[in-house]
Every structure is written in C-alpha cells, then in structure tokens.
Amino acid sequence: MTEKEAKELAIKTTKYCYVLACAWEKEENNSICLERIFVKGGQEEIRLAWWKDGRQATRPADLNAVDWVPLFTSALAQGVFNSDEQLGMLKALVSN
C-alpha cells in the first residue's frame, strides 16, 4: 500500500500515521485497541495502544488475559489483520 492509498482509506489521521482499521477492548477512545496503521513516510504496522480520555497514553498497554480473545476477535472482524496475516496466524496455531 502506498501512503497516498493509506491517506484515502484512513478512518483517522494523526501527525504520526493514518489509522486504517481499529478494534476496541471496551469504550472507544478510552480503552485498549488493536490498530492497523500506516506510518507516514513508512509502512503498514499493527499497533496495540492504550487510550485514556481520548488521548493515547505513553505507558504500556496492559491487557487482562481474559480480555485478549474478544479484542482479537473484534480486530479480525474490523479488518486489522489482512488475509495473509490471518492465514499465517492460523498456521501457527495449528502447528502448535
């Protein structure tokens, strides 16, 4: 994906990146989320971020192990992971 394409597809734009897809653990802009982003001048990345009161926290995003599966399931539904990434994860799960 090019930066121009990312800019056109973005659901949110920041100084740092274009957010392409996002799944929230609980309340939007006030919990942990998994995001597919395109870093300006760079590449696509997956980011685990913690948002508090509408601002991204600079501390680690700690997530209760019980809450990981619902967040991951939501991330799959919201398009955070592309089909190649999903297939790779499935192969990793099946081989273990």
Secondary structure as GFF3:
##gff-version 3
##sequence-region A 1 96
A	DSSP	alpha_helix	3	9	.	.	.	ID=ss1
A	DSSP	beta_strand	12	13	.	.	.	ID=ss2
A	DSSP	beta_strand	17	24	.	.	.	ID=ss3
A	DSSP	beta_strand	32	39	.	.	.	ID=ss4
A	DSSP	beta_strand	44	52	.	.	.	ID=ss5
A	DSSP	beta_strand	55	56	.	.	.	ID=ss6
A	DSSP	alpha_helix	65	77	.	.	.	ID=ss7
A	DSSP	alpha_helix	83	95	.	.	.	ID=ss8
###
